[in-house]
Amino acid sequence: MAYYIILFVITAVLAWTNSGNTKISKFIFFSFCFSLALFVGLADMLGGYDRYIYSEVFQSMHENVVKGILFSEEFIMYFGKEPVFGLINDLIAFFTPNRYVFILVYTIFLYMVYAVSFYRYTRNPFFALLIFEGLMFFFTFTYLRQVLAAGVIWLAIPYVAQRNFKKYLLFILLATLIHNSAVYMILLYFIPRRKFEKKYIVLFMLTLLLIGVSGITKLIFSISGDFVNNARIAEYANTAEIGFRFEYVVEAVFFLIILLFNYKRINEDELSVTIINVYLMFCGVLLFFCESSDGGRIAWYCLIGIIVILERLCRPKSAVALKGFITVMCFVLFYRILSAWGILLYPYKTFLTPGIRQGDFIEEAYEYDHAYDNDKLYNL
């Protein structure tokens, strides 16, 4: 657990020592993001069973790619609805069947995509990274498709502000072909680019909450899954039966309070207003899907709004109290997931050392190739 805490503390120190008045060099920030990618990418199957599922599929892709078959029966079966993710698999599989190389290369690419957005939209990208660590960092260990789709959406936000529908649509299609759930972000383009009155924001959010508790999300998942013929999305309907997610409502209300109390401080240029809309979409999605355990994942596409707005609000010297509060909040969220996931994350181990972690029940249940136990690079 200590390695994770140290990582967060280092990010916090960098976030606080860079005021944002003078932007940190791109090389330094991207180098730190690269180091963060190594931390995640070198991890030895940490994060949950998804890594094993993705890795086994990847290995089967290699067997076909080396024969010159890109769109094999396995490709159609696994990636028929999300072929861009499948092509990424094929590209890496052309060079190696090794699952650890696949995850490492993929994760480095993922974090470079994130780095572009954080550096582009903020003056203190380390503080943006700090917020990211509190809200999404651990999910990059395991939800490989959806976290990349979210990163692609983040890159597209300026095209909404510029009213460039063709380029925005291109990014939406790209993200949707990585993970189909990204398609709903097309709605962002049609939200009016203006600062709405506070009373209308509150009224709209209450309406979304009432719709959410009605249980309609189960129907939406079922219809969406059937419409695109995607069994995974249809299965999300089952998660809508788990019950009311109080933490989603608390999170949404918390971020809404911060926004509304500081509403006048946010600029009204086209990009800022667009990012406010993304921020509000994040809160709205959590409220709308308050009966589904997958609501948080669906909101990841809008997380860049939370990150950018909070960084801007915490930028002035007069906002040191808010900045301190956000830092503590991020640490609490960071530690909550770390402690809740337990053996899925720690003790931390890289694939640079042989052997397996004792007590890892995910490894016991999902390991498909025990040749990796003592030689992680045996099939390099």
FENDADA-V679784 format. One record per helix or strand. SS is the DSSP state (2 for helix, 1 for strand). FROM is the first residue (numbers start at 1). TO is the last residue. If there is no record, write none. Layout:
BEGIN
ss:SS from:FROM to:TO
ss:SS from:FROM to:TO
END
This chain:
BEGIN
ss:2 from:2 to:17
ss:2 from:26 to:41
ss:1 from:43 to:43
ss:2 from:50 to:65
ss:2 from:73 to:79
ss:2 from:83 to:93
ss:2 from:99 to:121
ss:2 from:125 to:135
ss:2 from:137 to:141
ss:2 from:144 to:161
ss:2 from:165 to:176
ss:2 from:180 to:190
ss:2 from:198 to:213
ss:2 from:216 to:227
ss:2 from:231 to:239
ss:2 from:246 to:261
ss:2 from:263 to:265
ss:2 from:270 to:288
ss:2 from:295 to:313
ss:2 from:317 to:344
ss:1 from:350 to:350
ss:2 from:361 to:366
ss:2 from:370 to:372
END
